[in-house]
Amino acid sequence: MKHWLQAFRLRTLPLAVSSILVGSALATNWGWVSCFVDLFRPVILVLALLTAILLQILSNLANDLGDHQHGTDNADRVGPQRAVQSGAISSAVMWRAMAICGSLAFVSGCALITVALGLSLTTLAFLFLGLAAIGAAVKYTFGSNPYGYAGFGDVSVFLFFGIVGVCGTFYLHTSHFEPMVLLPAVGFGLLSAGVLNVNNMRDIINDEASGKRTLVVRMGGMRAKRYHAALVLGGLASLVIFQFVRAWLDILAIPGRATRLRDPSEARVFDHGTAYAGSATQSARHGHLLHGHSLLAGPYPCVMLRARWIEHTLRPRFELGTSKGPITARTVWYLMAWHRDRPEVQGFGEAALFPGHSKEFPADVRTKLLELCADTSNWEQRLRTDLVDVPSVRFAVEQCLRDLEAGGSKMLFPSEFTLGRQAIPINGLVWMGDKATMQRIREQIDGGYSTVKMKIGAIGIEDELTLLKNVRAEYKAADLTLRVDANGAFSAQQAPEVLKRLADLQVHSIEQPVAPGLYEVMTELCADPPIPIALDEDLIGANTHDAKVDLLDNVRPQYIVIKPSLVGGWAAAQEWIDLAKARNIGWWITSALESSIGLNAIAQFTATLNVTLAQGLGTGKVYENNIPSPLLAEKGFLRYRPEAEWDLSTLQL
């Protein structure tokens, strides 16, 4: 064990983890970047530290074996004796240790990237960087033509201990690249290269004799000392400049603090009733000074509207079975905005993408929220531009601005519903699962629901049809409306037969019988179906007016299912409704497992539409840690209790 600890060179590990700690510290202090937001994630830090340590140990082992093979580690070498050189560890055993360490580093790196970024193109880029890091660790002095013997070791250390280490770690925490982070990254890269340079100056005589052409050997001892001074001074200068620019931008931001908002009641109302803080955000543009430099500006003071966001994990009371797999936790993001002179009044919005269904990824949501909090001057404009392709964030902005206009009351669409005088008809919902779970359908019926939607496609269609048959034998179609939601569970070959058997059971409709994107198949099914077909997931991603028109005109479904969180909020939902009405296509609105914030926004909007069909808004009781709210689902209706209060204490704001 003693020899292995020596081979690991534990004294080099602090240098390896320093860039990880710096990148994580910058993410922790992202509050001075983007309105008090702390994006530090402990799991990222742990995995990044583990990966960095494994890579450093791999490099040390490869260096031990490589220098021995090239004859650099010999009796004339100055410094501690190496394990392979001394004979304490054989070359074969050292090679196996390298293979094990490299494999562990690869597994750890993959876990780090996946946890941080999910599955996206960025993940592939970081995977490439990880493989490059493993290659750099091995090829420094090991194998034929090692780059360390050609004088490129300093470049590698600068890149991987500085730029990649600091900026990469920062990005893994924040899903955001900030150019100003390059300053500390360059600083630590130069200082790390300085450590290597000291070692190379120590070994200059032996390296030159062995043919190891390090930069020190190429430059000579005197120039190497000047080079070392430049590395240290350059590294320290980068860090000092970083702190200076940060402080200077805080000073520059002061003039923006004097700018005041105009009356927030001057909101522009769109034709379907959706209001945004139009004039307020327009006047905010004039106070905006530092867009693009938000990293250093502190809590964003140079616009009149301030904002922040938090990430929150919801815990279901039971495992939620879907065609995409079970859901045991649900991540949502809350966007909050307030006027500088009225910080106690905050507008709330919820971004709730649905993994496996939404086109955007969690990294996309975090990036957009960072941008929005860094620059609040152009929110209204962005609702019509780049946010169109990030529907969950677009809806969060709609909610946030509208709630801010309502004084943070969550009274987004005042109506008979919010006065407690009118209720929204809703369907009961039975989640996919085993046969015991499917018996929940009777609980829904006994709870007073006259419409029940059953998720199918998880436990086998035969078992599900048997259960539906038993329910239908007990409850006639006149007494109970049955809907089913397949979430694309059936193939093009299975779907026609499934539809026929469901028709025999007098099922009202089926949502998304085949996977989204199979437009020709869906068109054929919708042409003359035995039961009505509702498009659901096919609506997701159709973000432009032309795309919506093409889908409805070509497929011609009997119904569409509108999830505001997944299609782009109230404006997009209204557009779908208008297009459907023009084509005599039915519709209903459903939640996408939002918390009470998002569900409230959807419910109040729905209440203004005078719906008669049961809507899919009964998911408020799904989570054990949901936000207490005035919403109450009971006996087949969703009600708003104006006497009840919102309790945001669970968010620990």
N, C-alpha and C positions, 0 to 999 in steps of 0.2 A: 504493500500500500504506500509506503514511503516513496518508493521510486515512481509510482504513478502520480502521486501528488506533486513530485518534482517535475514530472513530464507535463502535468497540467499547467504548471507555472501560474499558480494562484495569484501571484503578485501582479500579473498582467490583467486580471479580471476587472479591477476598478476602472481601468481605461476603457474596457469593452462596454461596460454598462453606463458610462458617463453620458454618452450621446442619448441613450434611452431615457435616462433620468431628465436630461435637458428637454428633450422633446415632450415628455410627459408633463414636466413642470410648466412648459409653455401652454399646453392644453389645459392644465389646471388653472392657470391664470388667464384663460381666454375671456374672463370677465372684463379685463381691460381692452379686449378685442371687440367683443360683440355683446354689449349690454348685459353684463353680469352673468353671462352664460358660462357654466363650468362643464366642459366636455370631457374631463378626465374620467377614464373608466378603469378601475383597478384590474379587471381581468386582462385588459390590453397591456398594462404595465407588467403584470406577472408573466404573461406569455412572451412579451418582447424581451424582458430580462433573461428569461430562460433560453430563448433563441440566441440572443447575443452571447451569452455565456457558453453555450454549446459551440457556436461558431468560433469563438476565441480559443476554446480548448482544442477544437479541430485544427485550427491554424497552428497552434503550438505543437500538437502531435505531428502534423505534417512537416513543420519546420525542423523538428527533432530528427525525423526520419530522412527528410530531404537533404539537410546539411550533412548528415552522416554519409548518405549515398554519394554526394558530390565531393566529399573529402574536406569540407569546410570545418566540420567539428573534428579537430585533431588535437594532438598534445600541445600544439603551440597556441591554441585558442585561449583568449583571456575571458574570464567569467566562469560561471558555474558549469560543472560538467553535465553533459546531456545523457539521457537515459540510454539511448541506443549506442552512443559513442562509448559509454562506460561498460556496455555489455549487460546492464541490469535488465533491459528489455530487448528481446530479439526483434529483428526487422519484421518478421512474419507476424509476431504478436502485435507490434505497433501498427502494422497495416490493418489488422482486424479491428483494433481499437479505433482507428480512423474511420473505418466503414461503419462501425456502430455509432460513433459520435456524429458522423455525417447524416446517417439515417434519422437519428433522434432530432438533429437540427432541422431536417426537412419536415418531419412530422410536426414538430413544434411550430415551425414557420407556417405551415399550411393551416394549423389550428388558429394561429394568430390572425392570419389574413382572412380566414372564413368568418371568425367571430367578429372581426372589425368591419368587414366590407360585405359579407354575404357573397352571393354569386353575381358577378358583373364583369364588365370589361376591365375595370380597374383592378379587380381581383387577379386577372391574368397578368396584368402589368406588374403587380407586386410579386406574383409567383415567379415571373422572369427575374425580378430583382433578387429574390431569395435564392434562386438557382445560381445567379451570378455571384452572390455572396459566398455560397458554398464553394463554387469554383475558384473564387479569389482566395479563400482561406486555404485551399489545398495547393493551388498552383504558385503560391508565393515563393516557396523554395523546393517544392516536391515535383518530381517527374522531369521529363525532358523539356528544356528551354523554360525554366521557371522565370517569371517576370521579375522576381526579386533579385535575380542574378544579372538582370539587364538594367537595373536602376529605376524600375517603375514601382517599387514598393511604396515610396512616398505618395505617389499619386493614388494608389489603391487605398492607403490609410486615410488620406484626405477625403476621398469620396465616401468610403464605407463608414468611417468613424465620425465623419462630419456631416456631409450633405445627406446621404442616405439615412444615417442613424438618426439625426435630429429631425430633418424634414419628414422622413418616412414615418417615424414614431408619431410626430405631430399629426400627420394626415390620418394615421390609423385611429387616433383618438377622435379627430374632428371631422373626418371625411371632407377636408377642405385644405387647399394649398394656399398659403399666405406668403407672398414674396419676402416680406420683412423677416420671416423666420430664417431666411438664408444667412442673415448676419450672424446670429449665434451659431448656426451650422458651420459657416466658414471659420468662425473663431475656434470652435472645438476641433474642426478638421485640421487647422494649422497647428494647434497645440499638440494634437495626437501625432502629426507628422514630426513634430519636434522631439517627441519621446523616441520615435524610431531613429531619428537622426543621432540622438545621443548614443544609442546602442551601436549604430553603425560607426560612429567615431571611435568608440571603444574597440571595435573589431577591425579597424581599417587595415592594420598590417596583415593579419591573418586572412581577411577577405581578399586583399589584393594578391596575396600569394596563392590563394585557392582559385582565383579566376572569378570571384564574386564581385561583379562590377556595380556596386551600389553607387548612389549619387555621391557619397562621401569619397569613395575611391576615385570616381571620375573627376571630382572637383579638387581633391587634395585637402589636407587637414586645415590649412588656413582659411580657404574659401568655405569649407564646411562649417567653421565657426561663425563666419559672417552669415551664412545661410541659416544657421540655427537661430542667430539673433533676429533675423528677418521673420522666421516662423513664429517665434514667441511674441515679438512686437506686433506682427500682423494679427495674430490671434487675439491678443489683448485689445488691440485697436478695434477690431470688429465688435467685440463685446461692449467696449466703451461707446462706440458709435451707436450701437443698438439702444443702449440706455439713454444716450443723449437724444436720439431721434424720438424715442418714446416720450421723454419729458417735453421736448420741443413741440410735438404735436398736441400734447395736452394744453400747452400755452396757446397755440394757434386756435384751438377749439373754443376758447373762451368767448369770442364774439358771437358764436352761434347760440350761446346760452341765453343771450339777451333777447332773442327773437321769440315772440309769443304767437300762440295759435289764434286764429280767428275763431269766431263763434262756431263750435262744432255742430250746431244745429243747421248750419248751411250745408246740408248734404244734398247730393244729386240723387234723385230717385229714378231708377230705370222703369221701363214700362211694365215689368212684371212685379214691381213692388220692392225690389231689392235696393237698398240704399248703401252708399259708400261715403266715406269722409272725403268728398271730392275737393271742396275748396280748402279744407284743412291741409290735405296732402299737397295741393298745388302751392299753397303759401309756404309749406315746409321746404319746398325746393330752394327757395331763396336763402334759407339759412344753412344749407348744406355746403360744407367746405372741404371735407376730407374723404370723399368717396374714393375707395381704392387704397386708403391708408388706415382703415379701421382697426387694423391689428394693434396699433399703438395709441389710439385716441382715447382709451379709457371708456367708461360707460358713455355710449355715443351721444355727445352733447351738442352736436352741430346741426341737429334737426329738431323740429319742434315736437315730433312724435317719437317717443322712445319705445323700445320693444325688447323683449327677451323670450326665450322658449325653454321648455324642459321636456325631458323624455320620461315617460311613465309606463310601468308594466302593470297590466290588469290581470287578475287571477280568476279564471272561471271557477264556478262552484263545482263543476264536474267536467270531465273531458268532453270536448266538443268535437264530435266526429264529422268530418267532411270528406268529400271525394279526393281532396288533396292531402289527406292525413289528419290525425287528431290535433286539436289545438289545446295546449295546456297552459299557455301564457299568451298575452296579446300586448304588443307595444304600440303606444300612441304618443303623439307629440302635441303639447299645448303651446300655442302662440299667444302672448300677452302684449298689449300695447296700452300706452297711457300718454296723456299730455304732460309736458314738463311741469306746468304750473298746477296740475291736479293729479299727482302720482297715486293718490288713494283711489281714483276711479280707473279701473282697468277693464279693457275689453278682452274677452277670451275667445279663442278659436281652437278647434281640434283637427289635427291631421291624422287620419286613420287609414293608411293604405292597408290592403289585405294581401299578405304574402301568398303567392301562387295565383292571384287573380289580377292584382294591380300591375300596370306596366312599369311604374317607377319602383325603385329599390329604397331601402332605408337610408342608404348613403345619399341618394338623390334628395330625400326629404331633409336630411340634416344640412346638406349643402345649401339648399334653397332657404331654409330657415336662418342660417348664418348670414346669407346675403341680405335677407329681408331685415334682420335686426341691425345689420351694419348700415343699411341705407333705407330709411323709412320714407324717403321723399317721393318714391315712385311706385307705391303699392298699387294704386288704382290703374296705372298704365300697365303694370306687370300682370294684372288680372286678365288682360287682353293679349298678352304677348307670351313670354316664356313660361308663365305659370299654367298656361293651358295644357302643357304636356306633363305637368305634375299635379294631377287633379286633386289629390288629398290636401296639398299645401294651398292650392287655389281656394278650396273650400274653407280652409282654416283662416285665410286672409279675409274672405267674405264675412265669416262669423265674427272675427276679431273687430273689424271696422264697424260692423253693424252693432255689436254689443257695446263698443265704445260710444257710439252715438246714443245708445240707450242708457248711458250712465253706468254701464257695468251691471245692469239689472238682470241680464239674460232674457229680458222681455223683447225678443227680436221681431216678432210679428204680433202685436196686440190684436186680440180677437175674442170672440166668445169662448174659444178654447182656453186662452190664458186667463180669462175671468172665471173659469171653472164652470161655465154654463153649458158647454158643449164638449162632447168626447169624440175621439177618432176611432172608428171601427178597426180592429186589428185581428190578425189571425194568430192562433196558437202555433207553436213551433216544436217539432220533435226532431231531435238531433240523431244523426246516424250513430250506430253503435251495435252492441250485441242485442240478442232478442229481449233481454230484460230491460235494456235501455229503451227499446222501441215501445215498451208498454206505457211509456209516458204519454202516449196519445190519449189514453183513457183519463189520465190526470187532467189533460187540457180540456177534454170534453166535460168532465165533471166540474171544471173551474168556470164553466159558462161560455166557452168559446163556440161559436156557431160555424167558424171556419178554422180549419187546422191544416197547416202545411207540414208535410212529412218529408224529411230528407231521405232519399233512396240512393241505392248504389253502393252501400258499404258492407252490409251483411249478406248480400246475395238477393237477387230480385225475387227468387221463389219464396224465401222467408218473408220478404217485405210484402209481396202480393198476398200471401196467406194472412198476414196481420191485417192488411187493408180489407180483405174479404170478410174477416171476422168482425171488424169494425162496421163495415157496411151492412152486415147482417143484423147488427144491433141498432144502427142509426141510419135511417133512410136519407136519400139525397135531399129531400125537402127539409130535413131537420139538421143535417150536417153537411157543409161543403168541404170536400177534401181536395187539397192541392198537393202536388208532389214537386220536389226540387231535385233534379238529377245532377246538377253541377257538371254536366258533360260526361256522365258516368258510362254511357252506352256507345257502342260502335255504330257505324252506319248500317251494319247488318242487323244488329240487335234492336235498334230503336223502333222500326215499324211494328214488330211483334209486341214489344213492350207497350207501345201506345194502344194497340188493339185490346190488350188484356186490361189495361187501365180503364179503357172506355167501358168495358163490361162491368167495371165496379163503379161506374158513374163518377169518375174523378173529374173535377172541374177543369184542371189544366195541368200541364207539366212545364217546368222551367228548365230551359237549356238541356234537352235530352242528349245532345252530342257535344263534343268539345268545341269551344269557340274557334272560329276561323274556318270551319267546314261549311262555307256558305252555300255551295251547291247542294250538299246533303240537306242542310237546313231548309233551303228553298223547296226541295222536293217534299220534305216532311210537312212543311207549312201549306203546301198547295191544296191538300184535301185531307187534313188529319182527322183521325177518329175522335180526338179530344184537342181542344185549343192548345197551342204552343206559345210559350212566352220566352222571348229572348232576354237573357240576363247578362252573362259574361261577354256575349258578343258586342254589347254596348261599350264595354271598357276599351279604351284606345281610339274610339271613333270621336275624336275631339273637335274636328272641324265641322262646319255646317254641311259641306258637300259629302263628307264621310257619313254623316247621319242620314242624309237624304238617300244616298246610294244604298245603304244597308236596308232601310225600311222599304224603298221602292223595289229592290231586287228580291229580298227574302219574303216580304209581306207576311209577317207573323200576326197572330191573332192578338197577342199582348206583348208589351215590353215591361221589364222590371227595372226601375230606376233607383240606383243607389247613389245619392248625391256625393258621398265621399269618394266614390270610384269614378264618377263621370265628370266631376269638376264643379260641384256645388250647386247653388240655387239657380244661377244663370243658365248653366248647362242643363239642369233638370227641367227648367221651364221650356227650354228649346226643344228637348225631347218630347215633352208633353204637347207642345203646339204642333210639332210635326206629326205626332201620332194622331191627334184629333183630326188633322186635315186629311188623314188617310183612313179614318174610321178604325184605328187600331186602339185597343184598350190598353190601360196601363195601371200600375200601382207602384207605390214608393216603398222601399224597404231600407232598413239600416244595414250597415256592414260591420256590426259588432262594435260600434263606437261606445265610448263611455257616455255618461249622462250629458256632458257638454255637447257632443256631436249629435246625440239622439234628440236633445231638446231643440237644436237648430233645425233638424229635419222635421220633427213633429210640428213645430210652430209654422213652418212653411207649408207643410201638408194641410194643416187646418184651414189655411186660406183658400184651398182648392175645392172645397165642398165635395169631398169624396164620398162615395157610397159603398164601393168595394172595400173589403177588409185590406188594410195596409200591413206591411211587415215591420211593425215598430214595437214589438213586444219583447225586446231583448234586454231591457234595463235590469232585470233580476239575474242575468247570467253571471255577473261578476260579484265575488265576495267583497272586493275592495272598491266598488264603484262609488262615484261621488254622490252623496245624498242630495236629492233634488226634489222639486215639486211634482215630478212625473210619477204616475202610478198606473200600472197595467193590471186590470182586473175585469173579470167577467166579459172578456171579449172587447174591451175598450181601453184606450189610453186616455187618461185624464190628467189635467194640470191643476194642482191644488195651490191657488195663489196664497193661501195662508201658510204654506210650508216654505222653509227657507233653504237656500243653497248652503252647503257646508263644504268648503274647499280645504278644510284643515288636513284632509287625508293626503293632499298633494305636498304638504310641508313646504309651502312657498316661502 
